[in-house]
């Protein structure tokens, strides 16, 4: 498969875009794979890519029940950041951000990563103190771009916020990570799929796992909609469907719940917001950025009931609209273009699992809460390392299923530098 270059883009532009080939193969399933990754989303594809690239594994399959980019990979708000303060999370997400910074070159695919700053608005002296403490921790431990802005700096950078004396939530300052930003979610999926395919990974679309065969403490085969496939090792990276496959494997007591997380996009506007802005006070949680097409992309909190539906509901539309008006009243007459929902597997402490399981050859990648998209490259990197070497690296050792039994919660909600900033 040819590499992308300025010359190939120019040549295809001149011939009417008629010479582009397939970006990845559509192979028939083999009878056996050394490693099967169940889930063709961002984390599953990244895992397969790094298994092939970093560890030289050849006989790998990624099983996706739908099509690449059709699940949660296309149902998020594209934010990338590493403004975490808790040990474990801090190092993990900083490693992820550094991988993001070279991802387009590494994959030879433009993932449209734009480092446009992540701005957390602060509304009380307590919030400023908490953010300063956490951002100082970040600066001391390898994240040099953590900054605290006063009101004058914030007004200069984002002039359209509601700074009026009558504002419902008066703004006092902001916590800022300049290296953070956004990326194009489906381009990330396509880039990892293309990169994995180039390294020999079989990407099997429309291949749903229907049952799992076990022999004592091992998985021996997966019965799929495209036939029976045996496996040496199996990794689960299926987001909100984790508990379904977990039960299918004959396991129980998985400490996650599946919830909906909605996202929204407005009609296109002229350039208005060149950063990611996060607002969280009084129980609210809201984030917004502007896409390259001009749409305002925003979201808020979870729908706090368990569901497998991938559609939104009106109460959350009202909630995020009220939050938007609280900080950006200039959006009051902007039309909502569409909204959708993705499945989120919520862990009990707000932090993910990358670990071995009670079965000898089954590995788990789950519990991503709000943090799944920005964690994509580090998640794939360390999940691949775990599967290839059959042991957790110290980087991911805290993220195991038994941390709750030890009383070791990593309580950061996946939603920002400190839960108090977001309600």
Secondary structure as a PSIPRED ss2 file (coil, helix, strand):
# PSIPRED VFORMAT (PSIPRED V4.0)

   1 X C   1.000  0.000  0.000
   2 X C   1.000  0.000  0.000
   3 X C   1.000  0.000  0.000
   4 X C   1.000  0.000  0.000
   5 X C   1.000  0.000  0.000
   6 X H   0.000  1.000  0.000
   7 X H   0.000  1.000  0.000
   8 X H   0.000  1.000  0.000
   9 X H   0.000  1.000  0.000
  10 X H   0.000  1.000  0.000
  11 X H   0.000  1.000  0.000
  12 X H   0.000  1.000  0.000
  13 X H   0.000  1.000  0.000
  14 X H   0.000  1.000  0.000
  15 X C   1.000  0.000  0.000
  16 X C   1.000  0.000  0.000
  17 X C   1.000  0.000  0.000
  18 X C   1.000  0.000  0.000
  19 X C   1.000  0.000  0.000
  20 X C   1.000  0.000  0.000
  21 X C   1.000  0.000  0.000
  22 X C   1.000  0.000  0.000
  23 X C   1.000  0.000  0.000
  24 X C   1.000  0.000  0.000
  25 X C   1.000  0.000  0.000
  26 X C   1.000  0.000  0.000
  27 X C   1.000  0.000  0.000
  28 X C   1.000  0.000  0.000
  29 X C   1.000  0.000  0.000
  30 X C   1.000  0.000  0.000
  31 X C   1.000  0.000  0.000
  32 X E   0.000  0.000  1.000
  33 X E   0.000  0.000  1.000
  34 X E   0.000  0.000  1.000
  35 X E   0.000  0.000  1.000
  36 X E   0.000  0.000  1.000
  37 X E   0.000  0.000  1.000
  38 X E   0.000  0.000  1.000
  39 X C   1.000  0.000  0.000
  40 X C   1.000  0.000  0.000
  41 X C   1.000  0.000  0.000
  42 X H   0.000  1.000  0.000
  43 X H   0.000  1.000  0.000
  44 X H   0.000  1.000  0.000
  45 X H   0.000  1.000  0.000
  46 X H   0.000  1.000  0.000
  47 X H   0.000  1.000  0.000
  48 X H   0.000  1.000  0.000
  49 X H   0.000  1.000  0.000
  50 X H   0.000  1.000  0.000
  51 X H   0.000  1.000  0.000
  52 X H   0.000  1.000  0.000
  53 X H   0.000  1.000  0.000
  54 X H   0.000  1.000  0.000
  55 X H   0.000  1.000  0.000
  56 X C   1.000  0.000  0.000
  57 X C   1.000  0.000  0.000
  58 X C   1.000  0.000  0.000
  59 X C   1.000  0.000  0.000
  60 X E   0.000  0.000  1.000
  61 X E   0.000  0.000  1.000
  62 X E   0.000  0.000  1.000
  63 X E   0.000  0.000  1.000
  64 X C   1.000  0.000  0.000
  65 X C   1.000  0.000  0.000
  66 X C   1.000  0.000  0.000
  67 X C   1.000  0.000  0.000
  68 X C   1.000  0.000  0.000
  69 X C   1.000  0.000  0.000
  70 X C   1.000  0.000  0.000
  71 X C   1.000  0.000  0.000
  72 X H   0.000  1.000  0.000
  73 X H   0.000  1.000  0.000
  74 X H   0.000  1.000  0.000
  75 X C   1.000  0.000  0.000
  76 X C   1.000  0.000  0.000
  77 X C   1.000  0.000  0.000
  78 X C   1.000  0.000  0.000
  79 X E   0.000  0.000  1.000
  80 X E   0.000  0.000  1.000
  81 X C   1.000  0.000  0.000
  82 X C   1.000  0.000  0.000
  83 X C   1.000  0.000  0.000
  84 X C   1.000  0.000  0.000
  85 X C   1.000  0.000  0.000
  86 X C   1.000  0.000  0.000
  87 X C   1.000  0.000  0.000
  88 X C   1.000  0.000  0.000
  89 X H   0.000  1.000  0.000
  90 X H   0.000  1.000  0.000
  91 X H   0.000  1.000  0.000
  92 X H   0.000  1.000  0.000
  93 X H   0.000  1.000  0.000
  94 X H   0.000  1.000  0.000
  95 X H   0.000  1.000  0.000
  96 X H   0.000  1.000  0.000
  97 X H   0.000  1.000  0.000
  98 X H   0.000  1.000  0.000
  99 X H   0.000  1.000  0.000
 100 X H   0.000  1.000  0.000
 101 X C   1.000  0.000  0.000
 102 X C   1.000  0.000  0.000
 103 X H   0.000  1.000  0.000
 104 X H   0.000  1.000  0.000
 105 X H   0.000  1.000  0.000
 106 X H   0.000  1.000  0.000
 107 X H   0.000  1.000  0.000
 108 X C   1.000  0.000  0.000
 109 X C   1.000  0.000  0.000
 110 X C   1.000  0.000  0.000
 111 X C   1.000  0.000  0.000
 112 X C   1.000  0.000  0.000
 113 X C   1.000  0.000  0.000
 114 X E   0.000  0.000  1.000
 115 X C   1.000  0.000  0.000
 116 X C   1.000  0.000  0.000
 117 X C   1.000  0.000  0.000
 118 X E   0.000  0.000  1.000
 119 X E   0.000  0.000  1.000
 120 X E   0.000  0.000  1.000
 121 X E   0.000  0.000  1.000
 122 X E   0.000  0.000  1.000
 123 X C   1.000  0.000  0.000
 124 X C   1.000  0.000  0.000
 125 X H   0.000  1.000  0.000
 126 X H   0.000  1.000  0.000
 127 X H   0.000  1.000  0.000
 128 X H   0.000  1.000  0.000
 129 X H   0.000  1.000  0.000
 130 X H   0.000  1.000  0.000
 131 X H   0.000  1.000  0.000
 132 X H   0.000  1.000  0.000
 133 X H   0.000  1.000  0.000
 134 X H   0.000  1.000  0.000
 135 X H   0.000  1.000  0.000
 136 X H   0.000  1.000  0.000
 137 X H   0.000  1.000  0.000
 138 X H   0.000  1.000  0.000
 139 X H   0.000  1.000  0.000
 140 X H   0.000  1.000  0.000
 141 X C   1.000  0.000  0.000
 142 X C   1.000  0.000  0.000
 143 X C   1.000  0.000  0.000
 144 X C   1.000  0.000  0.000
 145 X C   1.000  0.000  0.000
 146 X E   0.000  0.000  1.000
 147 X E   0.000  0.000  1.000
 148 X E   0.000  0.000  1.000
 149 X E   0.000  0.000  1.000
 150 X C   1.000  0.000  0.000
 151 X H   0.000  1.000  0.000
 152 X H   0.000  1.000  0.000
 153 X H   0.000  1.000  0.000
 154 X H   0.000  1.000  0.000
 155 X H   0.000  1.000  0.000
 156 X H   0.000  1.000  0.000
 157 X H   0.000  1.000  0.000
 158 X C   1.000  0.000  0.000
 159 X C   1.000  0.000  0.000
 160 X C   1.000  0.000  0.000
 161 X C   1.000  0.000  0.000
 162 X C   1.000  0.000  0.000
 163 X C   1.000  0.000  0.000
 164 X C   1.000  0.000  0.000
 165 X C   1.000  0.000  0.000
 166 X C   1.000  0.000  0.000
 167 X C   1.000  0.000  0.000
 168 X C   1.000  0.000  0.000
 169 X C   1.000  0.000  0.000
 170 X C   1.000  0.000  0.000
 171 X C   1.000  0.000  0.000
 172 X C   1.000  0.000  0.000
 173 X E   0.000  0.000  1.000
 174 X E   0.000  0.000  1.000
 175 X E   0.000  0.000  1.000
 176 X E   0.000  0.000  1.000
 177 X E   0.000  0.000  1.000
 178 X C   1.000  0.000  0.000
 179 X C   1.000  0.000  0.000
 180 X C   1.000  0.000  0.000
 181 X E   0.000  0.000  1.000
 182 X E   0.000  0.000  1.000
 183 X C   1.000  0.000  0.000
 184 X C   1.000  0.000  0.000
 185 X H   0.000  1.000  0.000
 186 X H   0.000  1.000  0.000
 187 X H   0.000  1.000  0.000
 188 X H   0.000  1.000  0.000
 189 X H   0.000  1.000  0.000
 190 X H   0.000  1.000  0.000
 191 X H   0.000  1.000  0.000
 192 X H   0.000  1.000  0.000
 193 X H   0.000  1.000  0.000
 194 X H   0.000  1.000  0.000
 195 X H   0.000  1.000  0.000
 196 X H   0.000  1.000  0.000
 197 X H   0.000  1.000  0.000
 198 X H   0.000  1.000  0.000
 199 X C   1.000  0.000  0.000
 200 X C   1.000  0.000  0.000
 201 X C   1.000  0.000  0.000
 202 X E   0.000  0.000  1.000
 203 X E   0.000  0.000  1.000
 204 X E   0.000  0.000  1.000
 205 X C   1.000  0.000  0.000
 206 X C   1.000  0.000  0.000
 207 X C   1.000  0.000  0.000
 208 X C   1.000  0.000  0.000
 209 X E   0.000  0.000  1.000
 210 X E   0.000  0.000  1.000
 211 X E   0.000  0.000  1.000
 212 X E   0.000  0.000  1.000
 213 X E   0.000  0.000  1.000
 214 X E   0.000  0.000  1.000
 215 X E   0.000  0.000  1.000
 216 X C   1.000  0.000  0.000
 217 X C   1.000  0.000  0.000
 218 X E   0.000  0.000  1.000
 219 X E   0.000  0.000  1.000
 220 X E   0.000  0.000  1.000
 221 X E   0.000  0.000  1.000
 222 X E   0.000  0.000  1.000
 223 X E   0.000  0.000  1.000
 224 X E   0.000  0.000  1.000
 225 X C   1.000  0.000  0.000
 226 X C   1.000  0.000  0.000
 227 X E   0.000  0.000  1.000
 228 X E   0.000  0.000  1.000
 229 X E   0.000  0.000  1.000
 230 X E   0.000  0.000  1.000
 231 X E   0.000  0.000  1.000
 232 X E   0.000  0.000  1.000
 233 X E   0.000  0.000  1.000
 234 X E   0.000  0.000  1.000
 235 X E   0.000  0.000  1.000
 236 X E   0.000  0.000  1.000
 237 X C   1.000  0.000  0.000
 238 X C   1.000  0.000  0.000
 239 X H   0.000  1.000  0.000
 240 X H   0.000  1.000  0.000
 241 X H   0.000  1.000  0.000
 242 X H   0.000  1.000  0.000
 243 X H   0.000  1.000  0.000
 244 X H   0.000  1.000  0.000
 245 X H   0.000  1.000  0.000
 246 X H   0.000  1.000  0.000
 247 X H   0.000  1.000  0.000
 248 X H   0.000  1.000  0.000
 249 X C   1.000  0.000  0.000
 250 X C   1.000  0.000  0.000
 251 X C   1.000  0.000  0.000
 252 X C   1.000  0.000  0.000
 253 X C   1.000  0.000  0.000
 254 X C   1.000  0.000  0.000
 255 X C   1.000  0.000  0.000
 256 X E   0.000  0.000  1.000
 257 X E   0.000  0.000  1.000
 258 X E   0.000  0.000  1.000
 259 X E   0.000  0.000  1.000
 260 X E   0.000  0.000  1.000
 261 X E   0.000  0.000  1.000
 262 X E   0.000  0.000  1.000
 263 X E   0.000  0.000  1.000
 264 X E   0.000  0.000  1.000
 265 X E   0.000  0.000  1.000
 266 X E   0.000  0.000  1.000
 267 X E   0.000  0.000  1.000
 268 X E   0.000  0.000  1.000
 269 X C   1.000  0.000  0.000
 270 X C   1.000  0.000  0.000
 271 X C   1.000  0.000  0.000
 272 X C   1.000  0.000  0.000
 273 X C   1.000  0.000  0.000
 274 X C   1.000  0.000  0.000
 275 X C   1.000  0.000  0.000
 276 X E   0.000  0.000  1.000
 277 X E   0.000  0.000  1.000
 278 X E   0.000  0.000  1.000
 279 X E   0.000  0.000  1.000
 280 X C   1.000  0.000  0.000
 281 X C   1.000  0.000  0.000
 282 X C   1.000  0.000  0.000
 283 X C   1.000  0.000  0.000
 284 X C   1.000  0.000  0.000
 285 X C   1.000  0.000  0.000
 286 X E   0.000  0.000  1.000
 287 X E   0.000  0.000  1.000
 288 X E   0.000  0.000  1.000
 289 X E   0.000  0.000  1.000
 290 X E   0.000  0.000  1.000
 291 X C   1.000  0.000  0.000
 292 X C   1.000  0.000  0.000
 293 X C   1.000  0.000  0.000
 294 X C   1.000  0.000  0.000
 295 X E   0.000  0.000  1.000
 296 X E   0.000  0.000  1.000
 297 X E   0.000  0.000  1.000
 298 X E   0.000  0.000  1.000
 299 X E   0.000  0.000  1.000
 300 X E   0.000  0.000  1.000
 301 X E   0.000  0.000  1.000
 302 X E   0.000  0.000  1.000
 303 X E   0.000  0.000  1.000
 304 X E   0.000  0.000  1.000
 305 X E   0.000  0.000  1.000
 306 X E   0.000  0.000  1.000
 307 X C   1.000  0.000  0.000
 308 X C   1.000  0.000  0.000
 309 X C   1.000  0.000  0.000
 310 X C   1.000  0.000  0.000
 311 X C   1.000  0.000  0.000
 312 X C   1.000  0.000  0.000
 313 X C   1.000  0.000  0.000
 314 X H   0.000  1.000  0.000
 315 X H   0.000  1.000  0.000
 316 X H   0.000  1.000  0.000
 317 X H   0.000  1.000  0.000
 318 X H   0.000  1.000  0.000
 319 X H   0.000  1.000  0.000
 320 X H   0.000  1.000  0.000
 321 X H   0.000  1.000  0.000
 322 X H   0.000  1.000  0.000
 323 X H   0.000  1.000  0.000
 324 X H   0.000  1.000  0.000
 325 X H   0.000  1.000  0.000
 326 X H   0.000  1.000  0.000
 327 X H   0.000  1.000  0.000
 328 X C   1.000  0.000  0.000
 329 X H   0.000  1.000  0.000
 330 X H   0.000  1.000  0.000
 331 X H   0.000  1.000  0.000
 332 X C   1.000  0.000  0.000
 333 X C   1.000  0.000  0.000
 334 X C   1.000  0.000  0.000
 335 X C   1.000  0.000  0.000
 336 X E   0.000  0.000  1.000
 337 X E   0.000  0.000  1.000
 338 X E   0.000  0.000  1.000
 339 X E   0.000  0.000  1.000
 340 X E   0.000  0.000  1.000
 341 X E   0.000  0.000  1.000
 342 X E   0.000  0.000  1.000
 343 X E   0.000  0.000  1.000
 344 X E   0.000  0.000  1.000
 345 X E   0.000  0.000  1.000
 346 X E   0.000  0.000  1.000
 347 X E   0.000  0.000  1.000
 348 X C   1.000  0.000  0.000
 349 X C   1.000  0.000  0.000
 350 X C   1.000  0.000  0.000
 351 X C   1.000  0.000  0.000
 352 X C   1.000  0.000  0.000
 353 X E   0.000  0.000  1.000
 354 X E   0.000  0.000  1.000
 355 X E   0.000  0.000  1.000
 356 X E   0.000  0.000  1.000
 357 X C   1.000  0.000  0.000
 358 X C   1.000  0.000  0.000
 359 X C   1.000  0.000  0.000
 360 X C   1.000  0.000  0.000
 361 X C   1.000  0.000  0.000
 362 X E   0.000  0.000  1.000
 363 X E   0.000  0.000  1.000
 364 X E   0.000  0.000  1.000
 365 X E   0.000  0.000  1.000
 366 X E   0.000  0.000  1.000
 367 X C   1.000  0.000  0.000
 368 X C   1.000  0.000  0.000
 369 X C   1.000  0.000  0.000
 370 X C   1.000  0.000  0.000
 371 X C   1.000  0.000  0.000
 372 X C   1.000  0.000  0.000
 373 X C   1.000  0.000  0.000
 374 X C   1.000  0.000  0.000
 375 X C   1.000  0.000  0.000
 376 X H   0.000  1.000  0.000
 377 X H   0.000  1.000  0.000
 378 X H   0.000  1.000  0.000
 379 X H   0.000  1.000  0.000
 380 X H   0.000  1.000  0.000
 381 X H   0.000  1.000  0.000
 382 X H   0.000  1.000  0.000
 383 X H   0.000  1.000  0.000
 384 X H   0.000  1.000  0.000
 385 X H   0.000  1.000  0.000
 386 X H   0.000  1.000  0.000
 387 X H   0.000  1.000  0.000
 388 X H   0.000  1.000  0.000
 389 X H   0.000  1.000  0.000
 390 X C   1.000  0.000  0.000
 391 X C   1.000  0.000  0.000
 392 X C   1.000  0.000  0.000
 393 X C   1.000  0.000  0.000
 394 X C   1.000  0.000  0.000
 395 X C   1.000  0.000  0.000
 396 X C   1.000  0.000  0.000
 397 X C   1.000  0.000  0.000
 398 X C   1.000  0.000  0.000
 399 X C   1.000  0.000  0.000
 400 X C   1.000  0.000  0.000
 401 X C   1.000  0.000  0.000
 402 X C   1.000  0.000  0.000
 403 X C   1.000  0.000  0.000
 404 X C   1.000  0.000  0.000
 405 X C   1.000  0.000  0.000
 406 X C   1.000  0.000  0.000
 407 X C   1.000  0.000  0.000
 408 X C   1.000  0.000  0.000
 409 X C   1.000  0.000  0.000
 410 X C   1.000  0.000  0.000
 411 X C   1.000  0.000  0.000
 412 X C   1.000  0.000  0.000
 413 X C   1.000  0.000  0.000
 414 X C   1.000  0.000  0.000
 415 X C   1.000  0.000  0.000
 416 X C   1.000  0.000  0.000
 417 X C   1.000  0.000  0.000
 418 X C   1.000  0.000  0.000
 419 X H   0.000  1.000  0.000
 420 X H   0.000  1.000  0.000
 421 X H   0.000  1.000  0.000
 422 X C   1.000  0.000  0.000
 423 X C   1.000  0.000  0.000
